[in-house]
Amino acid sequence: MSPFSRFALYFTEVARSGSLRKAAEKLHVSASAINRQILQAEAAFNTPLFERLPEGLRMTTAGELLYSDLTRWQREFRVTRQRFDEIQGLKRGNVTLGMVQSLTRGRIAERIAAMAQTHLWLNLTLTVDNSQRISQLIRQSEIDFGLILDPDGQSGLNVLAFAELEMGVVMNNRHPLSTRDAVSLSELSHERHILPGDSLVVHERVAALYHRQGFQPENVIGCNDIRLIHTLVAQNSGICVLSLLDVMTEVEQGELSFVPLRHSVMRPLTLALCTAPSRQLSRAAQMLIQQMTEVIDAMSVTQR
């Protein structure tokens, strides 16, 4: 049972698709029935909710306000339903979370998989994107929580847990310097350097480091994909300055080596678990947040 009217269902689907026909196909009702509900609502509100354009329907300002309220009410009702289930002893939960690409392998991904295996009643929706996009989804309450990098530049977020992960040089396990406790850029002057592309969070840190030390490697490979950088380093095609987070799984599995930079003034990369300040979290979401917090705390301990 849902307390939301037929109109609310029709309206939100048309708003998402921008088409009566597409909404009708999705909802398995006639386009005329949907249009009739919208026309009746516009008459009752005394304001148009959509602009009728040749290419489809586009929300007016009033329509956007209504869509925002309806989707918020629907999200909050899902949480209420879960709480009703908890009162009755039923196990059912929906959790939505976002994460950056570097977390799709390793401890975070493994803990999520373990939770999915042991809690079959748990419905998960996972979104992988960059930190800016995940932050936006958190602020808009589109997801319960997110795992992002460097939250200082993102306003309107609550940080529930974080780990600071040092920067260093990633190299092939057979590299002569791979067993060192620390290394300086000057010791790598004759190496081919793989430079992280500007779409990667570490790009600005690495560029600033090279600039401060007046270091300009002659032989470089530019790359904006962490997985490809892993492959290049593993094949001994070069070395790369990255965060430990970027290669934690590969280092733990013995595939790559990570050597901290000597006397480095580079800021560590911060991994943070964030929610929206006003977000009401279900018990299922709180449970998963607790699991993620344990993993993040363990990451901090690993470096000590």
N, C-alpha and C positions, 0 to 999 in steps of 0.2 A: 504494500500500500504506500502511496505517496501523497503528501498534502498539496502537491503542486498541480495546478490546473492543466487541463489539456492545452489551453492557450500558451502557458509557460513553456510546455514541451515543444509545441509547434514554433513558437517565436524563437527560442534559443537555437533550434536546428536551422531555421531559415537564416538567422544571424550568422551562424557558423559557415553555412554553405553559400549564402548569397543568392539562393535560387529556390523558388517554390518547387520546381520539378525535382531537384536533388533532395530537398527535404522530404518531399512526398515519397520518393524511392526509399530513403533511409527509414522512414517511419511507417511505410506500408499503408498509407492513406492517400486519398486523392488530393491533388494540388488545389482544387477548388475548395475543399473542406478547410485546408490550412489558410487559404487566402480569406475565406469567410471569417474565420476566427480573428485574423489580424485586422480586417476592416472593422469588425465589431469593437475590438479593443481601441482602435484609433478613434472611433466615434465616441466611445465612453471616456477616453482620456482627452478628447478634443484636441489632439495633436497627431501629426503623422509620425509613424515609427520607422518607416522606410521610404527611401526615394526610389521610384520606379524608373529604372534606366534600361536602355536597349539590351545591355549585357547582363542584367539581373537586378537584384535589390541591394541597396546599400543603406545601412542604418543612418538615421538622422541623429542629431545630438540627443534628443529625447530617447531614441532607440538605444543608443550606446549606454545611457544612464540606466535604462531598464535592464539591458543585458547584463551590465555589471552587477546590479542588485540581485537579479535572478540567479546568476551563476554563484554568487556568494552565498545566497540562501541555500542553494542545492548542496554546496560543499559543507556548510554547517549542518545541514540535515543529515548528511552521511555520517558525520561524527556523532550526532545525536542517536542515530540508529545503532551505531556500534556500542554506544553507552547503554542503550536499552538491552542489547544482546548480552552485554557484560553483567547487567543486573539479573538477567534471567539465566545466567550461566552458559550462554551460548558462545561458541568460539567462532568468530568471524571478524575479519579486519581488512581494511584497505589502507595501504601505505604508498604514498607517492614520494619519490626522492630523486634528486638530481645530483650528478657528479661530473667531474672533469675526466677527460680521456685517460689521463695517467693512472686513474684508479680502477680501470676496467680489468686490470690484472693485479694479482697480489692479495694482500691481507684483507682489504676492504671487500673486494669481489668474492673472495673465498668465504668470508663471514656471512655475506648476504646469501650466498649459495647454501651454506650450512643452515641458516635460518629457514630458507625456503624448504629444505629437505625435512626439517624437524617440526615445522609448523605448517602443515598442509592446508590449514584453514586461512592462511595469510595470503591475501592478494597484493601483489607488488606491481607498481608501475615505475620503471626506471628510465630516466632521461639522461643522456650523455651529451654535454655541450660545453662551451667555454664558460669561464667563471662569470663573465658579465651577464650572459644569458641566464645561467642558473640563478644568479642573484636577483634578476628581474622576476623570474618565476616565483622565487621565495617571497619577494615583496608583494607580488600580486596574489599571493596565497593559492597559486596554481599547483604548488607542491608542498608537502608537509615540512620537508627540510632539505638542505643541500650541502654538499661537500665541495667547497671552493678553495681557490688559492688567493693569498694576499687579500683578506677581507677589508683591510684598512681603507682601500679606495672605494669600497661599496657602502653606501649609507643605508640606514633603515633596516639593519639586520641585527639580530641577537646572536652572539657567538657563544655556543654552549660548550665547545671543546676545541682545542687547537694543538698543533705540534709544529715546532720550528725545525726545519730540515736543512742541514748545511749544504753549501755548494762545494763542488770539487771537480776533479778531472776524471772522466770515464774513459777507460782504455781496455784494450784486449788483454786477456789474462796472461798472455805470453810476452807482453811488453816488459822491457827491462826495468821500468819504474813501477810496475803494478804492485809490488810488495812493499813499497815505501809507506811510511806513516804520513808523509806530506810531500808536496811537490810545488815548485814555483813555475810561473809561466816562462821565466828565462831558461829553465831546463828543458822546455818544450819548444824552443825557438825553431828547431829544425824539423819539427813534426808537421804533418798535414793536419790542419785544424778544421773541424766541422763546426760551423757557426749556426746556432739556433735561429730560425727565421723569426721575423717580427710578429708573427701570430702566436708565438709561444711566450708564456709568462716570463721565462728566464731570459728572453732576448735582451731586454733593457739592462739587466744586471751584467750580463756577459759583455755587451757593448761598452758599458761604463767601465768595467774592469780593464778591458783592452785599451781604452782611451786613457785612463789614469796612468797606466804603466807604459804608455807610448808604444804598445806592442801591436805590430801589424804583420801577421803571418803572411808569407809569400804564397803559400800553397793552401787554398781553402776550398771547402765544399759548403755551400749554403743549403740548409734543409729546414723545412717547417713542420716536419712530422717526426715525433719521438720514436715511433716504431722503426722507421727507416734509419734513423740515427743509430738505434740499437744494432741493426743489421750491419751498417757500415763499420761501426766500431768492432763488432764481433768478427768481421772479415778482415780486420786490421787495415782498414782503409783510412783511418785517421783517429784522432782523439777529440773529445768534446767536453766543454765545461757545462755541467748540468747540476741540477739539484739531486740529492740522494733519493728524493721521492720518485724522480723520473726513472730510476734504475734499481730501486730497492729489490724488486722481485728478481731481476736478472743477477744482481749481486748475491742475493741469498741462495740462488740456485747455481752459483758458480759459473755463470755464463759471461759475466763482465766483471771488471774491477773498478772500484771507486776510490780515488785517492784525494783526501782533502787538500785544499790549497794552503800553502804555507803563508802565514802573516796576512791572510786575506781580510779585507775590510768589507767584503760583500755581505749584504744582508741575507740571512737565511730565508728560504721559501716557507711561507706559513700555510699549512693546510688547516682549514677551519670548518667545523660543523655549525651551520647557521639555520635559524628559523626567523620568521617574521615576528615582531614584538607582540602582535595581537592574535597570533595564530593559536587556535584551540586544537590541541593534539589528542588524538585517540590513544587508548591504552596500547594498541598495537604499534602506533608510531613511537610512543615513548619507549616501548620495549626495544624497538630496532635502534633508536637513538642511543640507548644504553649500551647496546652491543657495539655500535660504531665508536662510541666514546672509549670503550675498552681498547679497541684496536688503535685508535689515535694516541691514547696514553702510552700504549706499548711502543709505538713508533718513537716517541720522545725518549723512552727508557733505552731503546736500542742504541742511541747515539752517545749515551753517557759513558 
